Amino acid sequence: MTIKLYCFGESGHSYKAALALELSGLDWEPVKVDFFAGETRSEEYRQNVNEMGEAPVLVDGDKTLSQASVIQDYISEKTGKFAGQNDTERREILRWQFWDNHKFSSVAGMTRFLMNFLPEDKQPKEVIAFNLGRLKGAYDILNKHLEGRNFIVGDALTNADLTCCSYLYYPEPFGFDRADWPNIDRWLTNISETPGWKHPYDLMPGSPADRA
């Protein structure tokens, strides 16, 4: 049975799940969520897809899962991939997933939205400036950790990489330039050279070009 993933191309959180599915080899298909038309805020979506009004949502037969890290964990259970080699690596992966969700991709996603998907006169400049400062600190943490490492945990691609990379392939500006962070740049290249890798706008339906 084909797994369905409710997602949209602009969503870095959706990309975490979509990329894990794609690289796992599981049979899956995207279901476009029309976020910019308000679909996730609709009563129908919250009743029938996700009460939290968020994407991604994975549907596999009678199982429905939301939150990208939960979906990644489920993919690892089904395939044995991306979960690390032992309990120590598994806990370290979890540590980076929690850090990413609290300190990194949550801030990156919000900042990217405020800077690129709101009209100029609606953009909260002070909030953006504050977030850019937080992001610079997060980039520094990740860049230092990746010194001498090909991946965040262990010697192979794991869910730590798949969660932390999620916003860093997007072209819209949000305070990140790969040239400023050489270890992150090298790590992103390692991930994108994994067979089967796709850019978020190629992997999921929906992009800013659709609304241009």
C-alpha positions as CSV (number, residue, x, y, z in Angstrom):
1,M,0.0,0.0,0.0
2,T,1.3,3.4,-1.0
3,I,2.1,5.8,1.9
4,K,0.5,9.2,1.6
5,L,2.3,12.3,2.9
6,Y,0.3,15.5,3.3
7,C,2.9,18.1,2.6
8,F,3.8,21.2,0.5
9,G,7.0,22.3,-1.2
10,E,7.6,25.4,0.8
11,S,7.5,23.6,4.1
12,G,10.9,22.6,5.6
13,H,9.1,20.5,8.2
14,S,7.4,18.6,5.4
15,Y,10.8,18.1,3.7
16,K,12.1,16.3,6.7
17,A,9.5,13.6,6.3
18,A,9.5,13.6,2.5
19,L,13.2,13.3,2.2
20,A,13.3,10.4,4.7
21,L,10.6,8.6,2.7
22,E,12.3,9.2,-0.6
23,L,15.7,8.0,0.6
24,S,14.3,5.1,2.5
25,G,13.0,3.5,-0.7
26,L,9.4,3.2,0.6
27,D,6.5,3.5,-1.8
28,W,4.9,6.9,-1.1
29,E,3.1,9.8,-2.8
30,P,2.7,13.4,-1.8
31,V,-0.7,14.9,-1.1
32,K,-0.5,18.7,-1.6
33,V,-1.6,20.8,1.3
34,D,-2.7,24.3,0.1
35,F,-1.2,26.1,3.1
36,F,-1.3,29.5,1.6
37,A,-5.0,29.2,0.9
38,G,-5.6,28.4,4.5
39,E,-6.2,24.7,4.2
40,T,-4.4,23.8,7.5
41,R,-6.6,26.3,9.3
42,S,-9.8,24.8,8.0
43,E,-12.2,22.9,10.3
44,E,-12.2,20.0,7.7
45,Y,-8.4,19.7,7.8
46,R,-8.3,19.8,11.6
47,Q,-11.1,17.2,11.9
48,N,-10.0,14.8,9.2
49,V,-6.2,15.2,8.8
50,N,-4.5,16.8,11.8
51,E,-6.1,18.4,14.8
52,M,-3.0,20.5,15.3
53,G,-3.5,22.2,11.9
54,E,0.0,21.3,10.7
55,A,1.9,19.5,7.9
56,P,3.4,17.0,7.4
57,V,1.0,14.2,8.1
58,L,1.7,10.6,7.1
59,V,-1.0,8.1,6.3
60,D,-0.1,4.4,6.0
61,G,-3.2,2.3,5.9
62,D,-5.0,2.8,9.1
63,K,-2.1,4.6,10.8
64,T,-1.9,8.4,10.8
65,L,1.1,10.2,12.2
66,S,2.0,13.9,12.5
67,Q,5.1,15.8,13.5
68,A,8.2,15.2,11.3
69,S,10.4,13.6,13.9
70,V,7.6,11.1,14.7
71,I,7.3,10.3,11.0
72,Q,11.0,9.9,10.7
73,D,11.0,7.5,13.6
74,Y,8.2,5.5,12.0
75,I,10.2,5.3,8.7
76,S,13.2,4.0,10.6
77,E,11.1,1.3,12.3
78,K,9.8,0.1,8.9
79,T,13.1,0.2,7.1
80,G,15.9,0.1,9.7
81,K,17.4,3.2,8.1
82,F,18.6,6.5,9.6
83,A,18.3,5.4,13.2
84,G,22.0,5.0,14.1
85,Q,24.1,1.9,14.9
86,N,23.4,1.6,18.6
87,D,21.6,3.1,21.6
88,T,24.2,5.8,22.1
89,E,23.8,7.0,18.5
90,R,20.0,6.7,18.8
91,R,19.9,9.0,21.8
92,E,22.3,11.4,20.1
93,I,20.0,11.6,17.1
94,L,17.1,12.4,19.4
95,R,19.2,15.1,21.0
96,W,19.8,16.8,17.7
97,Q,16.2,16.4,16.6
98,F,15.0,18.1,19.8
99,W,17.6,20.8,19.4
100,D,16.6,21.4,15.7
101,N,12.9,21.6,16.5
102,H,13.4,24.1,19.4
103,K,16.4,26.1,18.3
104,F,17.0,25.7,14.6
105,S,14.3,24.8,12.1
106,S,11.5,26.4,14.1
107,V,13.3,29.7,14.0
108,A,14.5,29.3,10.4
109,G,11.0,28.5,9.2
110,M,9.4,31.4,10.9
111,T,12.1,33.8,9.8
112,R,11.9,32.6,6.2
113,F,8.2,33.0,6.2
114,L,8.3,36.6,7.6
115,M,11.0,37.7,5.2
116,N,9.6,36.1,2.0
117,F,5.9,35.3,2.3
118,L,4.6,38.5,3.9
119,P,4.2,41.8,2.1
120,E,7.0,44.2,2.8
121,D,4.8,46.5,4.9
122,K,3.6,43.6,7.1
123,Q,7.1,42.3,7.9
124,P,8.0,42.7,11.6
125,K,11.5,44.1,11.3
126,E,12.5,43.8,14.9
127,V,11.3,40.2,15.2
128,I,13.2,39.3,12.1
129,A,16.4,41.0,13.4
130,F,16.0,39.1,16.7
131,N,15.5,35.8,14.9
132,L,18.5,36.4,12.6
133,G,20.6,36.7,15.7
134,R,19.3,33.4,17.1
135,L,19.9,31.7,13.8
136,K,23.5,32.9,13.6
137,G,24.1,31.3,17.0
138,A,22.5,28.0,15.8
139,Y,24.6,28.0,12.6
140,D,27.7,28.4,14.7
141,I,26.8,25.5,16.9
142,L,26.1,23.2,13.9
143,N,29.2,24.4,12.0
144,K,31.5,23.7,15.0
145,H,30.0,20.3,15.6
146,L,30.5,19.3,11.9
147,E,34.3,20.1,12.1
148,G,36.0,16.9,11.0
149,R,32.6,15.1,10.6
150,N,30.8,14.0,7.4
151,F,27.4,13.6,9.3
152,I,26.0,14.9,12.6
153,V,26.0,11.5,14.3
154,G,28.2,8.5,13.4
155,D,29.6,7.8,10.0
156,A,26.3,7.6,8.0
157,L,23.2,9.6,7.2
158,T,20.7,9.6,10.1
159,N,17.5,11.4,11.1
160,A,19.7,14.0,12.8
161,D,20.9,15.1,9.3
162,L,17.5,14.8,7.7
163,T,16.0,17.0,10.3
164,C,18.7,19.7,10.6
165,C,19.2,20.1,6.9
166,S,15.5,20.7,6.2
167,Y,15.5,24.5,5.6
168,L,19.1,24.9,4.4
169,Y,18.5,24.0,0.8
170,Y,15.8,26.6,0.2
171,P,16.8,29.6,-2.0
172,E,14.9,32.3,-0.2
173,P,16.9,34.5,2.1
174,F,16.7,34.0,5.8
175,G,20.1,34.8,7.1
176,F,22.0,31.8,5.8
177,D,24.8,31.7,3.2
178,R,26.5,28.4,2.7
179,A,29.8,30.2,1.9
180,D,29.9,31.6,5.5
181,W,29.7,28.2,7.1
182,P,32.2,25.8,5.4
183,N,31.5,22.7,7.5
184,I,27.7,23.1,7.0
185,D,28.4,23.6,3.3
186,R,30.4,20.4,3.1
187,W,27.8,18.5,5.1
188,L,24.9,19.7,2.8
189,T,26.9,18.5,-0.2
190,N,27.3,15.1,1.5
191,I,23.6,14.8,1.9
192,S,22.7,16.1,-1.6
193,E,25.1,13.5,-3.1
194,T,23.2,10.7,-1.5
195,P,21.5,8.6,-4.3
196,G,17.9,9.6,-4.6
197,W,18.2,13.1,-3.0
198,K,15.9,15.8,-4.3
199,H,15.5,19.5,-3.7
200,P,12.3,20.3,-1.7
201,Y,10.7,22.0,-4.7
202,D,11.4,18.9,-6.8
203,L,10.3,16.4,-4.2
204,M,6.9,18.0,-3.1
205,P,4.2,19.9,-4.9
206,G,4.0,23.6,-4.3
207,S,6.6,26.4,-4.7
208,P,6.6,30.3,-4.7
209,A,6.6,30.1,-8.5
210,D,3.1,28.7,-8.4
211,R,1.9,31.9,-6.8
212,A,4.0,34.3,-8.8
